Amino acid sequence: MLTLHYFARYREQLGLDHERLDWQPALSSVGALRDHLVGRGGCWTELAANNLMCARNQDLCSPAEPLGDGDEVAFFPPVTGG
């Protein structure tokens, strides 16, 4: 089982802040998971943004980051600060 979290504008656009998804071998990386979610169509295509940030188990990562059963994944837009 994967636990997914959506933050900031993604949470607002998708209308949910988290969900659980059965892990399967096809979801072997954060990028594969993102492609799966984008494949839902509609508002989910927002996750195809080039500047999408992601984290696996609370560590920033790239879409190439491998996934396994029990992982937690978060998607969020880039942030700026001053």
C-alpha positions in Angstrom: 0.0 0.0 0.0 1.3 3.5 -0.9 0.2 6.6 1.0 0.0 9.6 -1.2 -0.2 13.3 0.0 -1.0 16.3 -2.1 -0.1 19.8 -0.9 -0.9 23.4 -1.7 -2.4 24.0 -5.1 -2.5 20.3 -5.9 -4.6 19.6 -2.9 -7.0 22.3 -3.9 -7.2 21.3 -7.6 -7.6 17.6 -6.8 -10.0 18.1 -4.0 -8.2 15.8 -1.6 -5.1 15.9 0.6 -4.3 12.2 0.7 -5.2 8.8 -0.5 -4.0 5.2 -0.3 -3.3 3.2 -3.3 -2.5 -0.5 -3.6 1.2 -0.9 -4.6 1.9 -2.9 -7.7 5.1 -3.6 -9.6 4.2 -1.2 -12.4 4.5 1.6 -9.8 8.2 1.0 -9.4 9.2 4.7 -9.2 7.8 8.1 -8.2 7.7 8.9 -12.0 5.7 5.8 -12.8 3.3 6.6 -10.0 2.9 10.2 -11.3 2.2 8.9 -14.8 -0.4 6.5 -13.4 -2.1 9.4 -11.6 -1.9 11.7 -14.6 -3.6 8.9 -16.6 -6.7 9.5 -14.6 -7.3 12.5 -16.8 -9.1 15.7 -15.9 -7.6 17.7 -13.0 -5.0 14.9 -12.5 -3.1 16.2 -15.5 -1.9 19.0 -13.1 0.6 16.5 -11.7 2.4 16.5 -15.1 3.9 19.9 -14.4 7.6 20.1 -15.1 8.3 21.9 -11.8 6.4 19.4 -9.6 8.3 18.6 -6.4 8.1 15.1 -4.8 9.2 13.4 -1.7 9.5 9.7 -0.7 9.2 8.9 2.9 9.7 12.6 3.8 12.9 13.0 1.8 12.9 15.2 -1.4 13.5 13.0 -4.4 13.5 12.9 -8.2 10.9 11.0 -10.3 13.5 8.3 -10.8 13.3 7.4 -7.1 12.3 3.8 -6.7 9.1 2.9 -4.8 8.2 -0.1 -2.7 5.2 -1.3 -0.8 4.6 0.8 2.3 6.2 4.0 1.0 4.7 7.4 1.5 4.9 9.8 -1.4 4.1 13.6 -1.4 3.6 15.9 -4.4 3.8 19.7 -4.0 4.6 22.8 -6.1 8.0 24.5 -5.7 8.2 26.9 -2.9 10.0 30.2 -2.5 11.0 32.1 0.5 12.8 35.2 1.5 
